Amino acid sequence: MDHDRRIDKVDTILADVFENLGRDIRRRVETMSGLSALRTKVDGDTTHAFDSMAEERIVQALERAGVNAVVSSEESDDFVIGDGNEYLVIVDPIDGSDMVARGYPLASTAISIIDRSKEVPVYSRIYEIFTGCHFVAKDGSATRNGRLMRPSKIDDLASAFIVSYSATLARRTAPAMRPILDTRSSLFLNYGGPLDIAKVGSGQCEAVVESIKGFPPRDLIPGLHIAMCAGAVAADLDGNPLPLAFDRDSRCTFVAAANAALLDQLLAAVAVAA
């Protein structure tokens, strides 16, 4: 099977798998059952029963599609499907699982498929579990529920909706976070992850900033691929093009924004803390 046909097959299968996952997770939250923790990992993250369930279903979907890939998932060590030579698959089965476990309806499932020979993403899908929205990057364009996405035209920081992850005390008090918290933006959301980065591309927010620890590939690549295919822009904190690193332990600080004018304003804000 050639590359395009295989990606088309993966796309069709994953759309259905993500819908089924969403129904399962929503049912668990509605009934407050099936949300138990299985184990705590070395990095302190908790794996829940639904995290493992989601990963298993996604892997089975990739196997049904005949994908030959190294799979890098948040919930397990890297492993190989088929001969592993064609693709790298980056998966976050449930982003926001700690909130799901507490019954808060804010979570997504994210995947990117990387062409290993070219080292570029060729397909990404993010499913917003509690709204049922699908964000997809494929063939150089991005869609939200099948409709082409475009970023917001807001280019003034004071009118912008900014997202940045600042949940922990260490992040809230970090010098690099202060300028972001103090920006005169219209709205500020403390979340940030692949879903919010994708929403920069759909115009639902104007920017995502990560200036502290940096995001690993599973938190960055799916959303960034979708946002940039939609026409959004991104840079590292020095204003340089983002170096896409796919190693699971790599970290990347960045600003993703709806347009270059807004990107420049946010980079200037971040530079205050440098």
N, C-alpha and C positions, 0 to 999 in steps of 0.2 A: 504494500500500500504506500502511495507517495505521501510526501509531507502534508500537502494541503488537505487531502482526503482524511488523513489520520487526525489532523487538528479539527476538522469538521465533525468527525465521529466523536472525538473527546468532548467537543462543545455540546453536542446533542445529548450525550449521556450525562455530562455533569449538570446541565440545566435541570434535568429530571431528578438527579441525586440530591442536588442542593435544595430543590423544592421539598422533597421528602424529609430531608434533614430539618428544614425549617418547621415543617408540621410537627415533627417529633419534639423539637426543642420547645416550641410554643405550648404544646400539650403539657410538657413537664413543668413549665413555668406556671401555666394555668392551674395545675393540680398540686404544685409544689412537691412533686415526687420525682425520683430518678435524678436528683441533683447532687448526690453524695460525692465526696472526695475519695479518690482512690489512693493517691500518694502525693507527697511533696518532693519536688525535684531538688537537686543540689543548688540550683540558682534561686530557690525559694518559691518558684511557681507551683501551683497546685494543679494536678491532673484530676479531672472529674470523670465520672462514668460516661457522660455524654461527649467529652473530648475524645476518648478512645473509640467510642461508637462512631463518631463523625470521621475520624481518621480511617477506620477500617472500611467504611462505605466508600470513601473517596479512593482509597487504594484499589478496592475491588472494581471501581469504575474505570480506573486507568488500565487495569489488567484486561477488562472486557474490551477496551478500545485498542488493545495490542500495542500499548506504548512501551518503548524501550528506554528506560530512564533510571537515573539515580534520583531517589526521592528524599528530599530534605524537609522533614516535618517537625513542628514544634514539639510534638508529643513523643518522639522516638529518635534513636540514632539514625543516621542516613542508611538507606538500604537500596537494593537494586531490583528493578522489574525488567524482565527480559534480559537482554545483553547489556543494558545500561548505557549504550554508546551514543544514542541519538539525542536525548534530552536530559536536562536537569529540571525536576519538578519541585517547586517551592510551595509548601502548603502550611497554612494556619487553619486547622480544622474548625476551631471556634475561637475567634478573637473577642475578648470580653467575657471569658467563661466565669471569672470570679463574680461578675455582676449577674450573669445568668443564674449562678448558684444561689444568689440572694433574691432572685425573682425580679431583677431589674431588666427591662426589655431593651437592652442595648448590646448588640452583638452582630458578628458577621462571620462568614466563611470565605476564605480567600485562597486562590491558587494562581501560580504563574508557571508557564512552561518556557524554558530557556533552550534555544538551539545551542547545543554544546560546541559545534564547530564555529559558529559565528559569535557566540557569547552575547546574544541579545534575546530579550523576551519576544516570543512569537504569539503568545496567547495568555490572557489573564481574565479571570472571572472572580468577582466578589458578589456575594449574596447577602443582602441586609435581612437578617433573619426575621425581625419583627415587623417589617414593612412589606417583605416579599419582593423588593427591588433587586434586579440583576444589573450589574455593571460589567461590561465586557469590552476588552481590547482585542482586536483581531484584524489582520490585513491592514494595519496602519490607521484604523479609525476606532472610535469608542462609542458605545451605546449604553443607554439606561433604559431597561425594559424595551429594547429593540429600536429605540429612537436615538438618532445621532446626538451626542453631547457637545456642548460648547461651554467654556468658562464664562464667569460673570464679567461684565464690562466695567465694574467698579474699580477705579484705579487710585482712590484716595483712602489712605489708611484709616482715617477717622470714620469712614462709612463702611468699612470692611468687617466681615465676620471672620475672626481668626480662631484657629484651633491649635492647641498645644498641650501635650501631656505634662501635667504638673501635680499629679495626685499625691506623691509622697512628700514628707517633710523636707527631705534632702533636696528635692526638686523645687519645692515652693520657696525655699530659702537660698537657692543657688544664685550667685551673682549673675550668671548668664541668663537666668529666667526672669530677673527683675525687669529688664527693659521690655520684655514681651508682655508681662503682666501689666506694665504701666503704659502700654501703647494706648492711644486715644481711639481704639477701634470701637465700632458700633456694638459688636457682640464678641464675647470670648467664651470658648467652650474648653473645658478641661477633659479632653479625651485624646483623640489623635491615634491613628493607626491606619491600616490599608484602606478602610472604608472612608475615612475622612479625607485622605489624600485623593481618592477617586472622586469625592464630592467637590474638590477644587475644579476638576474637569467638567462636572455637571452644573456648576454655578450655584450649588447649594451652600458653599462657603467660599471665601475668597483666598484663604491661605492656610497652610499647616506649617508650623515651625517646630523643629527639634534641635535644640541648641545645647543639650546637656550630655547625655550618655551616648546618643546616636541610636538609630534603629537597626536591628538585624534585617537581613534580606526578607524574611517572612512578613515583617511589619512594613516594609518599604516598597519592595518591587511590584507586587500586584497593583497597589494603588497608584504608584508613580507611573507605571506603564499605561494604565487607563487614563490618568489625568493628562499625560503628555500626548497621547494619541488624540485626545480631545482638543488639544491646543494650549494647555497650561504650560508654565515654564517652571524650572527648578534650578537650584545651584547649591553648592556647598556654602559654608558660612563666609568664605572669602570671595564669593561671587563666581567661582569657577564651575564649569560643567560637572555634574555629579559623576564620580567614578563608580560604575556599577560593579560592586563586589558581591559574589554569590556564595562565598564560603559562609557556612552557618554561624560562625563566631565573629564575623566581621561586623563593624558598626559604622553608621554613616550619619553625621549631623547635616542638616539641610534646611532649606526653605523651599516650599512648593507654593506657587502663587498663580493667580488667574491671568496675570499679565506682567510685562517687564517693569512697568512703572511701580506697581505694588511690590514686586520683588525687590526693587532697589530701595524702597522705603523700609522694608523689613530688614534687609541686610544692614542698612544704616543703623537701625535700632539695635540689632544684635551686636554690631561693632562697638557700641557704647560699653559693653561689658567685657570686651576683649582686652 
